[in-house]
Amino acid sequence: MKLVVGLGNPGEQYALTRHNLGWWVVEDLAETLQVRNESHRCGGTLATKGEVGLFKPLTYMNESGRAVAELAGETGVALSEFLVVVDDLNLELGSLRLRTGGSAGGHRGLESIIQSLGTDEFPRLRLGIGPCPAGVTARDFVLSTFNDDELPAAEEMVKRAVQAVQCWINEGAQAAMSRYNTRPEQQEGPTEA
């Protein structure tokens, strides 16, 4: 089984923020795959279709690790078969970066998962939201919504992220990294999944 974990914060006030891009991707992927059987499990919502699970922790970003560790324990799925989808203010808006492991890079949700699992060896897909404007704290920036000029790029990035996740599911991490780890202007067209 492949498990796609989108990080975000529950609550209407966070739904359209930069920090909830992981949820945007999981929700769009659920629509694309026509997944409709969502249930509350492991401190989040889990929807499955065949051998694919889509998970949104409801523990708030900084406590994401508790829900992910519980899900890992309950399902027994190897961490290499988890893909955590997060925003990243260190990447320019529109960029995607998939890695099979590595540090949290200052992301509190990833820090929580690494701490709870005791390892950083799990795949993650980062969606660029940067750079953070001068004079704005990182916290305020990630909890803000996209402005009208940024929203089309953010929506296009989410579409490409859904394609990247489908590629990871169907062809593996190496194929997804070689195809999608580029800047927005370098992206190939859509691929069949």
Steps between C-alpha positions, in 0.01 A plus 500: 500500500607860431402767751492869404500731804406864441597734782283793602296652779133422567250784511341731246740785585796290374339335195640738237834578664843420358559256786208283383634416155550139607125477558430668165702228326334212689153644436570547127649151482187357667290673236724377216494141629129527593565396861186541709537273807660739749504389865645640824801296611833553674438866582408590144288410200591204280351420162605196298458370150661169416859514623509879547421680825456876536551636852451846652614532864258708707751561780617843373827535314736497798357170628474319165748238613263348756240422235753378242673272753163357604408439135836333433452275802142409417555427130849347519582674171875552451611863531638485145136461390392824675515829310465811716382809306592840650544869421857638497585869532863427402387413145372760258127505433413231247802274557465134595766291670459130577758326721514152653633631833683787665466771759190693592648819351334705774150367426320438831274229358796304364688554828207348689487197267875442519490521880199266528635242255860524621628529143508741207504218246162541337405666168371856498372731228560870568295770331669838471330801653802731538662726538374647827476879457731723701348615827252210520553215747507147360201409719290788370604425142412130500166571669406761240302440182637540150441840345323535164831510311628181667187287497522381135860382556399325824207324332719391207762370746234294679395347166861406426539365855201271446669374182826453690324299771332282237839444338647404841213255556520340154868526404692559823703775660784513247266555206305766689819680609649507150176623346377752759801639691526810285394862505151576369621631164696178445208264562396249239140470398255275687566129511252217506458335840 
